[in-house]
């Protein structure tokens, strides 16, 4: 097992949020997401682009769901972009 470089507090929070999910399963998912992120960034052949696009759409759906959940809590209206 690789040593995870996180503070004890961060590691404890991660472990708590996992519930009954084994750490090995959660870390495997994180590795898969990182590999998919790299694949999305470097896809060039037709099949790679198709897979990357499908994966990117799934990430976009996850982000949209997160934004929809957080915006009401922040008291911010739904918008198409950020303003600073």
Order of alpha helices (4+ residues) and beta strands (2+ residues): alpha-alpha-alpha
